[in-house]
Amino acid sequence: MQKLMSFILCIIAFFSRGVLQAESKNQKNKETSGKKQKEKKMEEMKIILSRSEIAEKLKELKKKPLPKNLSIGAECYEIAQKPERVEYVCPVCGNKTLYTNSLNFDLVEQISYLRALSETLKKYGITLDERALCKNCQKQVSEKSLCIMIPYQEDGQNIYRRCEINETDLVLLKEFLSGKDKHQGFTDEETPLAEYIERLQVLLGVKVK
């Protein structure tokens, strides 16, 4: 009787494991399918920027009255202690690069946040180029910094590329392209976005008079 019960329990465990594996596989397939659908939807919604439209937006920002009731932000902001080293994982080749307190250390330390910011710019076709941060991929580029790439309508197959990009630059682009007239700083303080027109011109490669 005991052997029979053990046999039955083994059969039940076997089929239960099979069901769980099938459910897990179906869940992974759903997640993969959902991710592909999301990427396809983003691709369909992508806005290819025009230099002439950007120039007009810059002119409008320049002429617009400066915003009032600006927030002064937090009076006290605790700064987290820096780690002695950070590990960078390249999204292109998957290799790891170990950084100590050296060139691009700060960029690598906040790379997750920078990637999140760049996600908000993808609908405009703007992408982040991190190859300079990877010891394996950096030989493919001459720059030693983070870069953005913008495919303008007027440029055809030529991609506009701007390097030495930091957190503030990505925030400025996000604010400008979404039509805001204020810039929110590190401690949530607000300043007129019009004060950054020169930097926006450099970032976007578009100059206005």
Number of C-alpha atoms within 10 A of each C-alpha: 6 7 8 9 10 11 12 12 11 12 12 12 12 11 11 12 12 12 12 11 12 12 12 12 12 12 12 12 12 12 12 12 12 12 12 12 12 12 12 12 11 14 14 10 12 15 16 15 18 14 18 13 10 20 18 13 16 23 16 12 20 18 10 11 11 14 13 10 7 13 12 13 14 10 8 7 10 6 6 6 6 10 9 9 14 17 13 20 16 18 12 12 11 11 13 14 15 13 18 13 12 8 12 15 19 15 19 23 17 13 16 11 13 20 16 11 17 20 15 16 22 18 17 20 15 24 19 22 19 22 23 20 23 22 14 16 15 15 12 9 12 9 15 17 20 20 19 20 17 23 20 22 15 11 12 8 9 11 14 15 17 19 15 12 17 15 16 14 15 21 18 22 20 19 16 22 14 11 11 14 19 22 22 19 14 12 13 14 15 19 20 18 20 24 15 16 19 13 14 19 15 11 23 19 15 14 15 13 6
